[in-house]
Amino acid sequence: MSNDELTFRGGKNMALLPMVLFIISCSLFFSVFHVFDMTALAMLAFLSIMLGALFSRNVTQYWKSVISEGIGSEMAVTIATILLIIGMYAKMIAQSGVADSFAMLAQHLGLHGGSFTLFTFVAVCIVATATGTSVGTLFTAFPVFYPSGILLGADPVVLASAILCGAIFGDNIAPISDTTVASASTQSYQHRPGSAEIAGVVAARFKFALVSAIIAGVLFYIFGNNSHHVAEITAYQAKASSYKSLWMLVPITVLLLVAMKTRNIFKAIPAGILTGIIIGLLTGIFSFQDIFALNNGDVTGFLYKGFHEMVSTILFVLSLFGIIGILRASHTMARISAAICHSRLAQTAQGAEWCIALGSIVATALVGGVTSASILAFGPVASEIGARKSLHPYRRAVLVDCFAMTLAAIIPFLSAFIFIVSAIVGSLQKDYPFIEKLNPIELSLTAFYPLALFVVMSFSVIVGWGRRYEDKNGLLVKKLSEN
C-alpha cells in the first residue's frame, strides 16, 4: 500500500460507500418518489460524501481527495465550463420556436398516422441535436407534437416513443450534450496528453447512430398508425408559430461544421451563439430584450436563463466527481479496472469492448437511467479497460455513451426517461381529454432507437466495425503494428 493511498476503517471496500449510498438514493428518488431534480441529486451526492468521511482514517486527506482528485480536477472543471456555454446556446434554440415550426409544417403537409410519427421522430432528433438536452427536448416537444399527432391518427404509445427516441438520439449524437462531453472527457490518451476530442467522438459514433435511427424510423412509420382513430384535426392547436423559426437551422449547421472542422467545442459553441443571435435579430425571431435585458432589477433573456439553468447540472457533475475523487485516491478505481482487465473476457480487444459495454449498461441501470451520471461514474474505468488493449479514446467514448443509451435507459419503472415521459403525458391529460395514460412497459417495448442501437453496437463489437486503436504516437489507426 502506497503512503498516499486513502484508507478506511472497515477495509478498502469502504471507499465504495459514498457511491453505493448515492446509487441507492438515486434509485429511491426515481423508482419510489418519482423525483428528477439535478440539484437534489447533487445534495444526495454531498451527503454521501459526508457520511463516507466518518469511516476515513484521515479526514483531512479524504476531503483533499474530494477536491483535488475530483471536484477540482481538470476534467471536472473542463466539463463544467463547457456546460455553462452550452446552456446559453441550448436556451437560444429552445426559445426560437423551432419545434413549433416543425409541428406546423407537418400539419400543413397533411401528414397522418405513421407518416406523422416518422416526421415527429426526425423533427425531435433535429431539435434534440441542436439543444443537446434530452430532458429539455421532451418538455419542449411533447406539448407541441403529442396532442396534434393523436388527432392526426398517430398511435399514442408509438408517438410518445418517437418523441422519447428523438430526444435520446440528440443526447447521443449532439456535440454539446452533457453525455457527449462526459464520454469524451473521461477517455484519456495513453501516449499523449489530453482526452478524446468531442468532434472526433461525434464523428466516430455518427454512423452507428444513423443506422440505428434509420431502423427506428422505418419501425415508427410501420407501427405509428392508430387503429382507433380519435378525430380529424380541424385547426392547428399548438401555440401560434411561423416558419421563420426554421431559420435557426443555420446556427445549428454552423455549430456542427465548426465542431467537425476545428475539433474544438470552445470555437464551435460561440460560433453557433453568435450566428443564432444575428439570424434571430435579422429575421425578427428575437428582440434585444429576448437576448439579454435588465427589468426592474431582474435579469432576463435567454443568455442569462441558459447560463442559470445549467448551474444545477454543474453542481451534480461536480458532486459526482467528488465521489470519483475518493475512488481514485483510495485506488479503488484502479483495483476495479485491474480486476476487469485481468478477467478472461478482457484478454482480447473484443472482450475489452464487451466489458465496457456491459459495465456501461449496468452503471446506467444502477443510477436509474441517468446516462450522464453513469458515464461520469464508469467512464474512467472504461478508459483504463480500453487503454490496456490500446483501444482509441474515440472508440472507448463511443462504446460508453452508445451502450448507456440502450437497454438500461428504457427500463420500465426504473428509467428516469420513462418517468419523465409519463409525467408529461399525465400533465397533458388535463388539457386534452382524449389523451390516455401510458403503459411504461409498452413505451419501453416501442422505444425503437435504443433497441436498434443495442443491436447495432453489439454487431459492431462482434465484427469489429469501427474498432480503432491508438498507436505509440497517440494517432488513430485501424490496426496496431507488430512492433
VEXDREN-2710 file (C-alpha; in Angstrom, 1 decimal):
% VEXDREN-2710
k/r/px/py/pz
1/MET/0.0/0.0/0.0
2/SER/1.4/3.4/-1.0
3/ASN/1.8/6.2/1.6
4/ASP/-0.6/8.5/-0.2
5/GLU/-3.4/5.9/-0.5
6/LEU/-6.7/6.9/1.1
7/THR/-7.6/4.3/3.7
8/PHE/-10.8/3.5/5.6
9/ARG/-12.0/1.8/8.8
10/GLY/-13.6/-1.4/7.9
11/GLY/-11.3/-2.2/4.9
12/LYS/-10.5/-0.8/1.5
13/ASN/-14.0/-1.6/0.1
14/MET/-15.4/1.1/2.4
15/ALA/-14.2/3.6/-0.2
16/LEU/-17.3/2.4/-2.2
17/LEU/-19.7/3.6/0.5
18/PRO/-20.3/7.1/-0.9
19/MET/-21.0/5.7/-4.4
20/VAL/-23.3/3.0/-3.1
21/LEU/-25.2/5.4/-0.9
22/PHE/-25.6/7.8/-3.9
23/ILE/-26.8/5.0/-6.2
24/ILE/-29.4/3.9/-3.5
25/SER/-30.5/7.5/-3.1
26/CYS/-31.0/7.9/-6.9
27/SER/-32.9/4.7/-7.2
28/LEU/-35.3/5.7/-4.4
29/PHE/-35.8/9.2/-5.9
30/PHE/-36.6/7.8/-9.4
31/SER/-38.3/4.5/-8.6
32/VAL/-40.2/5.4/-5.4
33/PHE/-40.7/9.1/-5.2
34/HIS/-40.6/9.8/-9.0
35/VAL/-38.4/12.9/-8.4
36/PHE/-35.9/14.1/-11.1
37/ASP/-34.1/17.2/-9.8
38/MET/-30.4/17.7/-10.5
39/THR/-29.8/20.0/-7.5
40/ALA/-31.4/17.3/-5.2
41/LEU/-29.1/14.7/-6.7
42/ALA/-26.1/16.9/-6.1
43/MET/-27.2/17.3/-2.5
44/LEU/-27.5/13.5/-2.1
45/ALA/-24.0/13.1/-3.5
46/PHE/-22.6/15.5/-1.0
47/LEU/-24.5/13.8/1.8
48/SER/-23.0/10.5/0.7
49/ILE/-19.5/12.1/0.7
50/MET/-20.0/13.4/4.2
51/LEU/-21.2/10.0/5.5
52/GLY/-18.2/8.4/3.9
53/ALA/-15.9/10.8/5.8
54/LEU/-16.9/9.2/9.0
55/PHE/-15.1/6.0/8.1
56/SER/-11.9/7.6/6.7
57/ARG/-8.8/7.2/8.8
58/ASN/-7.6/10.7/7.7
59/VAL/-10.5/13.1/7.2
60/THR/-8.2/15.9/6.0
61/GLN/-6.7/13.7/3.3
62/TYR/-10.3/12.5/2.5
63/TRP/-11.6/16.0/1.7
64/LYS/-8.4/16.9/-0.1
65/SER/-9.1/13.9/-2.4
66/VAL/-12.7/15.0/-2.9
67/ILE/-11.5/18.5/-4.0
68/SER/-8.1/17.9/-5.8
69/GLU/-8.8/14.5/-7.3
70/GLY/-12.4/15.1/-8.0
71/ILE/-14.2/18.5/-8.0
72/GLY/-11.0/20.5/-8.8
73/SER/-9.7/18.1/-11.4
74/GLU/-9.0/19.4/-14.9
75/MET/-11.7/17.0/-16.3
76/ALA/-14.4/18.3/-13.9
77/VAL/-13.6/22.0/-14.4
78/THR/-13.5/21.5/-18.2
79/ILE/-16.9/19.8/-18.3
80/ALA/-18.4/22.5/-16.0
81/THR/-17.1/25.3/-18.3
82/ILE/-18.4/23.6/-21.4
83/LEU/-21.8/23.1/-19.9
84/LEU/-22.1/26.8/-18.9
85/ILE/-21.5/27.8/-22.6
86/ILE/-23.8/25.1/-23.8
87/GLY/-26.6/26.3/-21.6
88/MET/-26.8/29.7/-23.4
89/TYR/-26.8/28.1/-26.8
90/ALA/-29.4/25.5/-25.9
91/LYS/-31.8/28.1/-24.4
92/MET/-31.4/30.2/-27.6
93/ILE/-32.5/27.3/-29.8
94/ALA/-35.4/26.3/-27.5
95/GLN/-36.7/29.9/-27.3
96/SER/-36.6/30.3/-31.0
97/GLY/-39.6/28.0/-31.5
98/VAL/-38.0/25.6/-33.9
99/ALA/-40.2/22.7/-32.6
100/ASP/-43.4/24.7/-33.2
101/SER/-42.4/25.4/-36.7
102/PHE/-41.7/21.7/-37.4
103/ALA/-45.2/20.7/-36.0
104/MET/-46.9/23.3/-38.1
105/LEU/-45.0/22.1/-41.2
106/ALA/-46.3/18.6/-40.6
107/GLN/-49.9/19.7/-40.3
108/HIS/-49.7/21.8/-43.4
109/LEU/-48.1/18.9/-45.3
110/GLY/-51.1/16.7/-44.4
111/LEU/-49.1/14.1/-42.6
112/HIS/-51.1/11.5/-40.7
113/GLY/-50.6/8.3/-38.7
114/GLY/-47.3/6.6/-39.3
115/SER/-46.0/9.4/-41.6
116/PHE/-46.6/12.0/-38.8
117/THR/-44.9/9.7/-36.3
118/LEU/-41.9/9.4/-38.5
119/PHE/-41.9/13.1/-39.1
120/THR/-42.1/13.7/-35.4
121/PHE/-39.1/11.4/-34.8
122/VAL/-37.0/13.2/-37.4
123/ALA/-38.0/16.7/-36.1
124/VAL/-37.3/15.8/-32.5
125/CYS/-34.0/14.3/-33.5
126/ILE/-33.0/17.7/-35.1
127/VAL/-34.3/19.7/-32.1
128/ALA/-32.5/17.5/-29.6
129/THR/-29.3/17.6/-31.6
130/ALA/-29.5/21.3/-31.7
131/THR/-30.2/21.8/-28.0
132/GLY/-28.1/18.9/-26.7
133/THR/-30.5/18.2/-23.9
134/SER/-32.8/15.1/-23.9
135/VAL/-34.9/16.2/-20.9
136/GLY/-35.3/19.7/-22.2
137/THR/-36.4/18.4/-25.6
138/LEU/-39.0/16.2/-24.0
139/PHE/-40.6/19.1/-22.2
140/THR/-40.5/21.2/-25.4
141/ALA/-41.6/18.6/-27.9
142/PHE/-44.5/16.8/-26.1
143/PRO/-46.9/19.7/-25.8
144/VAL/-46.3/20.5/-29.5
145/PHE/-46.3/17.2/-31.2
146/TYR/-48.3/14.8/-29.0
147/PRO/-51.8/16.1/-28.9
148/SER/-51.8/17.1/-32.6
149/GLY/-50.3/13.7/-33.5
150/ILE/-53.0/11.8/-31.8
151/LEU/-55.7/13.8/-33.5
152/LEU/-53.9/13.2/-36.8
153/GLY/-54.2/9.4/-36.4
154/ALA/-50.9/8.5/-34.7
155/ASP/-50.7/5.7/-32.2
156/PRO/-50.3/7.3/-28.8
157/VAL/-47.8/4.9/-27.4
158/VAL/-45.6/4.8/-30.5
159/LEU/-45.8/8.6/-30.9
160/ALA/-44.6/9.0/-27.3
161/SER/-41.8/6.6/-28.0
162/ALA/-40.9/8.5/-31.2
163/ILE/-40.5/11.7/-29.2
164/LEU/-38.6/9.9/-26.5
165/CYS/-36.3/8.3/-29.0
166/GLY/-35.7/11.5/-30.9
167/ALA/-34.6/13.1/-27.6
168/ILE/-32.2/10.2/-26.8
169/PHE/-30.8/10.4/-30.4
170/GLY/-30.0/14.0/-29.9
171/ASP/-28.4/13.3/-26.5
172/ASN/-26.4/10.6/-28.1
173/ILE/-25.1/12.5/-31.1
174/ALA/-25.1/16.2/-30.2
175/PRO/-21.6/17.6/-29.7
176/ILE/-23.0/19.9/-27.0
177/SER/-24.8/17.3/-24.9
178/ASP/-23.6/16.5/-21.4
179/THR/-23.3/12.8/-22.2
180/THR/-21.1/13.6/-25.2
181/VAL/-18.9/15.9/-23.2
182/ALA/-18.7/13.4/-20.3
183/SER/-17.9/10.4/-22.5
184/ALA/-15.2/12.3/-24.4
185/SER/-13.6/13.9/-21.4
186/THR/-13.3/10.7/-19.4
187/GLN/-11.4/8.8/-22.1
188/SER/-7.7/9.8/-21.9
189/TYR/-4.9/9.2/-24.4
190/GLN/-2.1/6.8/-23.4
191/HIS/0.7/8.2/-25.4
192/ARG/0.0/12.0/-25.5
193/PRO/-1.7/14.5/-23.1
194/GLY/-5.4/15.1/-23.1
195/SER/-8.6/13.3/-23.6
196/ALA/-10.7/12.4/-26.7
197/GLU/-11.8/15.5/-28.7
198/ILE/-15.5/15.9/-28.7
199/ALA/-15.8/16.4/-32.5
200/GLY/-13.8/13.3/-33.2
201/VAL/-16.0/11.3/-30.8
202/VAL/-19.2/12.6/-32.5
203/ALA/-17.8/11.7/-36.0
204/ALA/-16.8/8.2/-34.7
205/ARG/-20.3/7.4/-33.4
206/PHE/-22.3/9.1/-36.1
207/LYS/-22.6/6.0/-38.4
208/PHE/-23.9/3.8/-35.5
209/ALA/-26.5/6.4/-34.5
210/LEU/-27.5/7.0/-38.1
211/VAL/-28.0/3.3/-38.9
212/SER/-30.0/2.9/-35.6
213/ALA/-32.1/5.9/-36.4
214/ILE/-33.0/4.7/-39.9
215/ILE/-34.1/1.3/-38.5
216/ALA/-36.1/3.1/-35.8
217/GLY/-37.6/5.4/-38.4
218/VAL/-38.9/2.5/-40.5
219/LEU/-40.5/0.9/-37.5
220/PHE/-42.1/4.2/-36.4
221/TYR/-43.6/4.5/-39.9
222/ILE/-44.9/0.9/-39.9
223/PHE/-46.3/0.9/-36.3
224/GLY/-47.2/4.6/-36.0
225/ASN/-50.9/4.3/-37.1
226/ASN/-53.7/4.3/-34.6
227/SER/-56.3/1.7/-35.3
228/HIS/-58.7/3.6/-33.1
229/HIS/-58.7/7.0/-34.8
230/VAL/-59.7/9.8/-32.4
231/ALA/-60.8/12.6/-34.7
232/GLU/-59.7/14.7/-37.6
233/ILE/-57.8/17.8/-36.6
234/THR/-59.7/20.9/-37.6
235/ALA/-57.1/23.6/-36.7
236/TYR/-53.6/23.7/-35.6
237/GLN/-53.8/23.6/-31.8
238/ALA/-50.3/24.4/-30.8
239/LYS/-49.4/27.9/-29.9
240/ALA/-49.0/30.5/-32.6
241/SER/-45.9/29.9/-34.7
242/SER/-44.5/30.6/-38.1
243/TYR/-42.0/29.1/-40.5
244/LYS/-39.4/31.8/-39.8
245/SER/-38.1/29.8/-36.8
246/LEU/-36.7/27.4/-39.3
247/TRP/-34.0/30.0/-39.9
248/MET/-32.4/28.8/-36.7
249/LEU/-31.3/25.7/-38.6
250/VAL/-28.5/27.9/-39.9
251/PRO/-26.7/28.4/-36.5
252/ILE/-27.2/24.7/-35.8
253/THR/-25.4/23.9/-39.1
254/VAL/-22.6/26.4/-38.3
255/LEU/-22.0/24.9/-34.9
256/LEU/-21.8/21.4/-36.4
257/LEU/-19.5/22.5/-39.2
258/VAL/-17.1/24.4/-37.0
259/ALA/-17.0/21.5/-34.5
260/MET/-16.2/19.0/-37.2
261/LYS/-13.6/21.2/-38.9
262/THR/-11.8/22.5/-35.8
263/ARG/-12.5/19.7/-33.4
264/ASN/-12.7/22.4/-30.7
265/ILE/-16.0/22.8/-28.9
266/PHE/-14.9/26.2/-27.4
267/LYS/-14.8/27.5/-31.0
268/ALA/-18.0/25.8/-32.2
269/ILE/-20.5/26.8/-29.5
270/PRO/-19.6/30.6/-29.5
271/ALA/-19.9/30.5/-33.3
272/GLY/-23.3/28.9/-33.0
273/ILE/-24.4/31.5/-30.5
274/LEU/-23.2/34.5/-32.5
275/THR/-24.7/33.2/-35.7
276/GLY/-28.0/32.5/-33.9
277/ILE/-28.2/36.0/-32.4
278/ILE/-27.5/37.6/-35.8
279/ILE/-30.0/35.4/-37.6
280/GLY/-32.6/35.8/-34.9
281/LEU/-32.3/39.6/-34.9
282/LEU/-32.4/39.9/-38.7
283/THR/-35.4/37.6/-39.1
284/GLY/-37.3/39.0/-36.1
285/ILE/-37.3/35.8/-34.2
286/PHE/-35.6/37.6/-31.3
287/SER/-35.6/41.2/-30.0
288/PHE/-32.7/42.6/-28.0
289/GLN/-34.7/42.1/-24.8
290/ASP/-35.1/38.4/-25.6
291/ILE/-31.3/38.0/-25.7
292/PHE/-30.3/39.9/-22.6
293/ALA/-32.1/42.6/-20.6
294/LEU/-32.4/44.2/-17.1
295/ASN/-36.0/44.7/-15.9
296/ASN/-36.7/46.3/-12.5
297/GLY/-33.7/44.7/-11.0
298/ASP/-34.3/41.3/-12.6
299/VAL/-32.0/39.8/-15.3
300/THR/-33.8/38.3/-18.2
301/GLY/-33.0/36.9/-21.7
302/PHE/-32.0/33.5/-23.0
303/LEU/-28.3/34.1/-22.4
304/TYR/-28.9/34.5/-18.6
305/LYS/-31.6/31.9/-18.4
306/GLY/-29.5/29.3/-20.2
307/PHE/-26.5/30.0/-18.0
308/HIS/-28.5/30.0/-14.8
309/GLU/-30.5/26.8/-15.7
310/MET/-27.2/24.9/-16.2
311/VAL/-26.0/25.6/-12.7
312/SER/-27.9/22.7/-11.2
313/THR/-26.4/20.3/-13.7
314/ILE/-22.9/21.5/-13.0
315/LEU/-23.5/21.1/-9.2
316/PHE/-24.5/17.5/-10.0
317/VAL/-21.4/16.9/-12.2
318/LEU/-19.0/18.4/-9.6
319/SER/-20.6/16.4/-6.7
320/LEU/-20.3/13.2/-8.6
321/PHE/-16.7/14.0/-9.5
322/GLY/-16.2/14.4/-5.7
323/ILE/-17.2/10.8/-5.2
324/ILE/-14.9/9.7/-8.1
325/GLY/-12.0/11.6/-6.4
326/ILE/-12.5/9.3/-3.4
327/LEU/-12.4/6.2/-5.6
328/ARG/-9.2/7.5/-7.3
329/ALA/-7.4/8.4/-4.1
330/SER/-8.2/5.1/-2.5
331/HIS/-7.0/3.3/-5.7
332/THR/-10.5/1.6/-5.8
333/MET/-10.9/2.7/-9.4
334/ALA/-7.5/1.1/-10.3
335/ARG/-8.4/-2.1/-8.5
336/ILE/-11.8/-2.4/-10.3
337/SER/-10.1/-1.7/-13.6
338/ALA/-7.4/-4.2/-12.9
339/ALA/-9.9/-6.9/-11.9
340/ILE/-11.8/-6.5/-15.1
341/CYS/-8.7/-6.2/-17.2
342/HIS/-7.3/-9.5/-15.8
343/SER/-10.5/-11.3/-16.3
344/ARG/-10.7/-13.9/-19.1
345/LEU/-13.2/-11.8/-21.0
346/ALA/-10.9/-8.8/-21.3
347/GLN/-7.9/-10.6/-22.7
348/THR/-8.8/-9.5/-26.3
349/ALA/-9.8/-6.2/-27.8
350/GLN/-13.3/-7.6/-28.5
351/GLY/-13.5/-8.9/-24.9
352/ALA/-12.5/-5.5/-23.5
353/GLU/-15.2/-3.9/-25.6
354/TRP/-17.8/-6.3/-24.2
355/CYS/-16.6/-5.4/-20.7
356/ILE/-17.1/-1.7/-21.4
357/ALA/-20.5/-2.4/-22.9
358/LEU/-21.8/-4.4/-20.0
359/GLY/-20.3/-2.1/-17.5
360/SER/-21.9/0.9/-19.1
361/ILE/-25.3/-0.8/-19.2
362/VAL/-25.1/-1.9/-15.5
363/ALA/-23.9/1.5/-14.4
364/THR/-26.8/3.2/-16.2
365/ALA/-29.3/0.8/-14.7
366/LEU/-27.9/1.4/-11.2
367/VAL/-28.4/5.2/-11.4
368/GLY/-31.9/5.0/-12.8
369/GLY/-31.2/5.6/-16.4
370/VAL/-29.4/8.9/-15.8
371/THR/-26.9/8.5/-18.6
372/SER/-24.7/11.5/-17.7
373/ALA/-24.3/10.1/-14.2
374/SER/-23.4/6.6/-15.4
375/ILE/-20.9/7.8/-17.9
376/LEU/-19.2/10.1/-15.4
377/ALA/-19.0/7.2/-12.9
378/PHE/-18.0/4.4/-15.2
379/GLY/-16.1/6.4/-17.9
380/PRO/-12.7/6.4/-16.0
381/VAL/-13.0/2.6/-15.5
382/ALA/-13.8/2.1/-19.2
383/SER/-10.8/4.3/-20.1
384/GLU/-8.5/2.0/-18.2
385/ILE/-10.0/-1.2/-19.6
386/GLY/-9.8/0.0/-23.2
387/ALA/-6.4/1.5/-22.8
388/ARG/-5.0/-1.9/-21.7
389/LYS/-5.8/-3.1/-25.2
390/SER/-4.8/0.1/-26.9
391/LEU/-8.4/1.0/-28.0
392/HIS/-8.5/4.6/-29.2
393/PRO/-10.2/7.1/-26.9
394/TYR/-12.8/7.7/-29.6
395/ARG/-13.8/4.1/-29.7
396/ARG/-14.0/3.9/-25.9
397/ALA/-16.2/7.0/-25.7
398/VAL/-18.5/5.6/-28.4
399/LEU/-18.9/2.3/-26.5
400/VAL/-19.6/4.0/-23.1
401/ASP/-22.0/6.5/-24.5
402/CYS/-23.9/4.4/-27.0
403/PHE/-24.4/1.4/-24.7
404/ALA/-25.6/3.7/-21.9
405/MET/-28.3/4.9/-24.3
406/THR/-29.6/1.4/-25.0
407/LEU/-31.5/-1.1/-22.7
408/ALA/-30.7/0.5/-19.3
409/ALA/-32.1/3.9/-20.4
410/ILE/-35.6/2.5/-21.0
411/ILE/-36.2/0.0/-18.2
412/PRO/-39.8/0.3/-17.1
413/PHE/-40.4/1.6/-13.5
414/LEU/-36.7/2.4/-13.2
415/SER/-35.7/4.7/-16.0
416/ALA/-35.8/8.4/-15.5
417/PHE/-36.7/8.9/-19.1
418/ILE/-39.8/6.7/-18.7
419/PHE/-40.8/8.6/-15.6
420/ILE/-40.5/12.0/-17.3
421/VAL/-42.5/10.9/-20.3
422/SER/-45.2/9.5/-18.1
423/ALA/-45.3/12.7/-16.0
424/ILE/-45.5/14.9/-19.1
425/VAL/-48.3/12.9/-20.7
426/GLY/-50.1/12.9/-17.4
427/SER/-50.0/16.7/-17.2
428/LEU/-51.2/17.0/-20.8
429/GLN/-54.3/14.9/-19.9
430/LYS/-55.7/17.9/-18.0
431/ASP/-55.9/19.9/-21.2
432/TYR/-56.6/17.2/-23.7
433/PRO/-59.3/14.6/-22.5
434/PHE/-58.6/12.3/-25.5
435/ILE/-55.1/11.6/-24.2
436/GLU/-54.9/8.3/-22.2
437/LYS/-52.5/7.1/-19.6
438/LEU/-49.3/5.4/-21.0
439/ASN/-48.2/1.9/-20.1
440/PRO/-44.5/2.1/-19.2
441/ILE/-43.9/-1.4/-20.5
442/GLU/-45.4/-0.7/-23.9
443/LEU/-43.4/2.6/-24.0
444/SER/-40.2/0.7/-23.4
445/LEU/-41.0/-2.1/-26.0
446/THR/-41.7/0.5/-28.7
447/ALA/-38.6/2.6/-27.9
448/PHE/-37.1/1.5/-31.2
449/TYR/-34.0/3.7/-31.3
450/PRO/-32.4/2.4/-28.0
451/LEU/-33.3/-1.2/-29.0
452/ALA/-31.9/-0.7/-32.5
453/LEU/-28.8/1.0/-31.1
454/PHE/-28.2/-2.0/-28.9
455/VAL/-28.3/-4.4/-31.8
456/VAL/-26.1/-2.2/-34.0
457/MET/-23.5/-1.7/-31.3
458/SER/-23.5/-5.4/-30.4
459/PHE/-22.9/-6.1/-34.1
460/SER/-20.1/-3.5/-34.1
461/VAL/-18.3/-5.3/-31.2
462/ILE/-18.8/-8.8/-32.8
463/VAL/-17.4/-7.9/-36.2
464/GLY/-15.1/-5.1/-35.2
465/TRP/-16.9/-2.4/-37.2
466/GLY/-15.5/0.9/-36.3
467/ARG/-12.8/-0.5/-33.9
468/ARG/-9.8/1.8/-33.9
469/TYR/-6.6/1.7/-31.9
470/GLU/-4.1/4.3/-30.5
471/ASP/-0.6/3.8/-31.7
472/LYS/2.6/4.7/-29.9
473/ASN/2.4/8.3/-31.2
474/GLY/-1.2/8.7/-30.0
475/LEU/-2.6/8.5/-33.5
476/LEU/-5.8/6.8/-34.7
477/VAL/-5.0/3.6/-36.6
478/LYS/-7.1/0.7/-37.9
479/LYS/-4.5/-1.9/-36.8
480/LEU/-1.6/-1.9/-34.5
481/SER/1.8/-2.6/-36.0
482/GLU/3.6/-5.9/-34.9
483/ASN/6.3/-3.8/-33.3
END
